[in-house]
Amino acid sequence: MSKLIFLGSGNAFGHDGRRHSSYLIEFEDKGKHRLMMMDCGPSTLPALHKKGYSLGDLDLIYISHLHPDHMLGLALLVLDNKWISKLSNPIKLICPVGTQKFLRTICETIYSQDEAEVLPETYEFIETEPGSEYNLFSLHFQFLRAEHTANARMVAIKGAFSLGYSGDTSLVLESLNVLLTCKIVIHEASTFDLVIPNHTTIKDLLEVGINRPNSFFVSHVDSSVSSNTLSFQKNFQLAEDDMEIKF
C-alpha cells in the first residue's frame, strides 16, 4: 500500500494560509521503502520537516513546471544539502528541459557561486519533454500535454502505485482522460469560477462531469474554492495541507 501526503495545497498567494503545491508519496519498490516528492514550492522544506522527513529521505523529486511556487524550493534544498544534509548520493530529479540551467542561475543569484556548485551533489537531473515516457525504479512515467507556460506538462505514473498529476494547466481533455486511468488523481484548480489564462477552475471540472469523490483531489486552490466546497464535494475532494491518503 502507498501513502499520499499533501505537504501543500495552496496557490502562489497562500490563500487561507495554505502552503505551496507539494506532494509526497511513500511506496514500496522491490521490498525497499521509497519516498517521492512532486513539486517543491518555497514553503516545502519546513513542511517536509513538519512531517518528520529530511532531505536524505527523498529518493525522487518530480517537477511539473518551472514557476517559482512549484520549484523554487529546490534552491532551498540545495542550501540544506550544502550546510546540513550533505547527501552521499544525489536525489533523482525528473523535470522539464532547461531545469538544470535555470536552477543554477537561481542559486547563483539568490545565494552564491559556492551554493550553485553543490547542484550535482544534490540532484541527478533527468530532463524530459511532454509526449515522452520514462522508467525509474518500478515506476513508469508518461508525460502529457499541458496548456500552461514554463515548460509545463502533466504526468501519469503507474507501477508501484497509480497516480495522475496535472500541475498548473487549463483543462486538456485528452490528457485528463489519461490521468483518469490512474487510481488517484490530483488536479490543480486555482479558482472556483474566475478564469485565469492557462489554469483550471472548479467549474471546468464540474462541467466535464468528474465524479470520483474518493479518488480525485483538487489542489493549488484559493479561498473561492475552499468557500464553495459544498458545491463539489459529491464529485471530488478538496485537498488540505497535511492530509494523508492511503491507496
C-alpha positions, -999 to +999 in steps of 0.1 A: +000+000+000+012+035-008+005+068+010+000+103-004+008+132+019-003+168+009+026+189+020+010+220+004-023+225-013-023+263-019-017+286-049+011+311-053-006+335-030-010+312+000-048+319+005-063+305+037-027+301+050-021+271+026+014+262+017+026+260-019+019+229-040+039+199-029+030+162-025+048+132-010+042+096-020+056+067+002+058+035-017+074+001-018+099-007-046+111-043-048+109-046-010+125-012-004+107+017+011+110+048-011+099+084-009+089+106-039+080+143-039+061+161-066+067+198-069+087+219-044+075+254-037+092+278-013+073+265+017+081+229+010+112+224+032+095+233+065+065+212+055+088+183+049+104+187+084+069+191+100+060+156+087+093+142+102+113+139+070+147+152+059+164+157+026+182+124+028+148+105+029+140+116-006+147+091-035+130+111-062+115+145-070+092+153-099+087+189-111+057+198-132+069+231-145+093+260-138+072+285-119+085+296-085+055+283-065+062+249-079+100+247-080+118+275-061+121+252-030+147+232-050+171+260-043+164+258-006+171+221-007+205+228-023+213+251+006+202+225+031+224+199+014+255+222+015+253+230+052+231+204+068+223+171+049+255+166+029+240+138+008+261+108-001+241+104-033+221+130-053+183+128-055+169+118-089+151+149-102+126+143-131+120+178-145+113+199-176+140+206-202+160+236-190+157+230-153+194+224-145+205+256-162+176+276-147+182+263-112+219+270-114+211+306-123+187+309-094+212+295-069+239+319-082+215+348-080+199+343-046+229+326-029+264+325-045+285+305-068+295+283-039+259+271-034+254+266-071+284+242-072+266+219-049+239+212-075+255+180-089+258+167-053+221+174-047+203+164-079+207+140-107+188+159-134+165+138-157+150+164-181+120+152-201+096+165-227+058+163-229+049+132-250+078+112-238+079+083-213+105+073-187+110+043-163+126+047-129+126+022-100+094+003-106+076+033-119+065+042-155+061+080-162+040+092-191+044+129-197+013+145-211+005+178-228-005+207-206-017+242-215+004+265-194+038+282-195+072+274-180+076+241-198+046+226-181+033+190-186+010+166-168+021+131-157+005+097-153+026+074-130+020+037-129+038+007-114+043+005-076+014+029-074-010+046-099-013+084-097-021+112-121-010+148-115-019+178-136+003+206-122-009+240-134-028+239-167-060+248-183-083+218-189-069+195-216-094+167-221-070+143-239-045+145-211-072+145-183-086+112-198-052+096-193-050+109-157-084+094-150-070+059-158-050+062-125-062+052-091-056+086-076-057+119-094-045+153-082-058+181-104-049+217-097-078+241-098-068+276-089-102+293-086-139+284-083-150+302-115-127+331-121-110+325-154-072+329-153-054+320-185-037+286-185-054+275-153-083+252-145-114+262-124-137+241-103-164+250-127-144+234-156-141+201-137-178+201-128-188+208-164-168+178-178-186+156-153-158+145-129-175+121-104-148+104-083-154+117-047-129+093-031-100+094-055-099+128-073-084+157-054-083+194-063-053+214-050-034+247-056-066+265-046-076+299-035-102+309-009-130+310-035-126+272-038-125+265-001-156+286+005-176+267-021-168+231-011-204+222-007-210+227-045-185+200-055-179+176-025-201+149-041-179+150-072-143+153-058-124+162-027-106+194-017-070+187-006-058+202+027-023+207+040-010+176+059-039+154+046-028+118+042-044+092+018-036+055+017-041+039-017 
